[in-house]
Amino acid sequence: MDSPVIELRDVVALLGNFPALAGVDMTVAAGDVVLLQGPNGAGKTTLLRLCAGLIPVHSGQATVLGVDLAQHRSSVRPLIGLLGHATMLYDDLSVAENVSFWGRLAGVGDDQVGQSLARMGIEDLQDRKVRVLSAGQRRRTSIAATVIRRPQLWLLDEPHASLDAEGRDVVDALISDAVASGATVLIASHEHDRVAPLATRTITIAGGTAWPELEESHV
């Protein structure tokens, strides 16, 4: 049997002295598309950032893509694509330069930049500085910077935010294509009706804990 892509056992993560994750148990298999639902402040974003190696494990056991996050959390970062609330873009660089930057960090050549921009419908913006973009254009650029990385694990925090109807459909197609190519996807979203049809499972996060009795399977 293949090892889980994500395996969390009694994981606690602190934001300051506050336990934003308070003993999470969760297993995610390769090819899963998991919808994380729950109220604001429940711990969904913290969970994604922990899986991305950006927040340390205070206690418990956490393994992502075979990496022990308690020991080597920086090692997982080249393998994942995190789309968060912040754009992680450089305002003084162009759209193409930003996407190229993130691609190079993942060892992807500049020959893939055009394809990533085209996938998000922003090839006509490639020479425009990020600082002059609309919120929707920035979001599309951030997604293109995730696409070019070809991550094994996609961690998406409200991926449809700031997008028009066409952009939201593009995101849905990207998720389906990523899974078809062998990736695993976690999506934190309040848009249950939109994301649930894409998901294989829904996990409720509340009070910094994943509640297995509230888990839904869509298979």
N, C-alpha and C positions, 0 to 999 in steps of 0.2 A: 504494500500500500504506500502511495506517495505521502511524503511528509506534508503537514499542513503549511499553507502559505503564512498564516498568522496563528499563533498559539499563545494565549494569555492565560495565566493562572494566578488568581488573587493579586492582580496588579494594582498597585497604588502609585499615583503620580500627584505631585504637589505643585500648586501655583502659589508661590510664597509659602505660607504655612497651611494653606487650605488644600484639603484632599480633593482635587478636581476629579480624580478617578479613585474610587474607594473600594477596591477589591473586585476588579473586573475579571471574569472568566469568559473566554470566547475562543472558538476555533473556526477558522475560515479555510476551506479547501481550495485548491487550484480550480479556476474557472467559475468560482462563485461570484455572483453580483449581489452584494449585501446592501440593503437600504437600512441606514441607521436613522431611526426616528426618535423624537422626544422633544420636550420643551426647551426653550432657550435656557442656557446655563446647566443643562443636564450632563454635559461632558462629551458631547459628540465631537466638537472641534478638538478638544484635548486628546481624545482617543486617536483621531487621525494624525495629529502632530506627534503623538508618542510612537505610532506605527512608522512614521517617517523619520524617526531618530532625532527629532528636534527637541523633545522633552525627555529628561532622564527618568528611568524607572526608580522610584523610591524603594519599593519592596515588591516581592512577587517575582514571577518568571515570565519573560516576554521574548518570544522568538518570532522574527519576521524574515521570510525567505531564507531560513537557516541561520540567520544572524542573531546572536544573543544580545538583545538590546541593553542589558545591564552591563555588558562588558565592551561591546564594540558597536555602539549605535550609529556612529558615523559611517560605518561600512555599508549600511543598508541604503544610504541616501542616493548613490548612483543608480540603484535598481528600481526606485519608486518615482512616481510622478504625483506631486501634491499640488492640487489646485485649491487655494484657500481664499479667504476674503480679501487679503492683500494681494495686489497684482504681482508683486516681486519683479516689477519691470523698472528699467532705468529711464527716467523722463528725458534725459538728454541724448539717448540713443534712438535710432530709428526702429521701426517695427522689425525690419529684417535683422538689424544688428542685435536686438534683444533675443529674437528667436535663435539666431546663430550662437549667441553666448550660451544659452541654456543647452543647446545641442552639443556644443563642444565640451561642456562639463560632463556630458554623458558619452563622450567619445564618438559623436555623430558628426559627419562632415557637412560643410556648407552646401553641398549639392542637394541636401534634403530640405533646405530652408524653403525654397519655392513651393515644393509639394505641400509642406505643412501650412504655408500661408494660403495656398489655393484651397486646401481642405476646409479652412475657416472662412473662405471668401474675402480675404483681405490682401490679396496680391497687389491690388491697386494702391494700397496704403504702405507698401514696403519701405518707401523712402521717407515717410512722414515721421516726425519726432513723436514719441509717445506722449509728451506733455500736451499736445494739441488734440489728442484723440478724445472722443466721447467715451462715456462709461461702457457702452456696449462694444465699441471698438477696442478698448483696453481689455475687456473680458475676452474677446475673440483672440487677441494677441497672447494673453496669458494661456489660453487653451492651446494655441498653436505651439507655444513654448513647451507645453506638456506633451503634445503629440510627437514632436520631433525627438523626444527622449526615448520613445518606444518602451515605456516602463513595463516591468513585469507585474507591478502592483500599482493600480490607479487609486488615489485617495482624493475624492472629490467632495468639496464642501460647498453646498448650494451651487452646483455647476450651472444651473439655468439662470442664475441671478443676472440682471442687467441686460439680458439678451431679448431680442425680438423673436417672433414666432419662428422665423426661418432659422435663426441661430439656435434656438432650443431644439429644433428638429435635428440640426447638425450634431449637437451634443448627444442626442439619443443614438444617432447612427454611429458616432465614434465609440460609444460604450459598447454597442453590439459588435462592432468590428474588432475592438480590443479583446473582447472575450473570445471571439472566433479565432483570433491569432494566438490564444493561449494565456492571456492576461487574466488577472483577478481584479475585481473592482469593489471598493467601498464607497458608498454615496451617503453623505449626511444631507438630509433634505426635509423640509416641511411639506413638500409637494408630493404627498403619498400617492395620489391618484395618477400623477404623471410618471413617477419613478417605479412604483410597484410592478407595472407590467414588464419592466426591464429586469427586475430583480428575481433572483432565485430564492432569497430569504429576506425577511424583515426582522430586525432586532431593535427592541425598544431600549433606549438608554435613559435612565432616570436616577437622579441622585448620585451620579458618578458610577453607576453600576449597570451592567448589561443584565436584563431580566430574561432568563431562558424560558420562563413560563409565559412570557408575553411574545415569544418569538413566533413568527409566521413563516411557513414554507410555501413557496409558490410553484414547487415542482409537482 
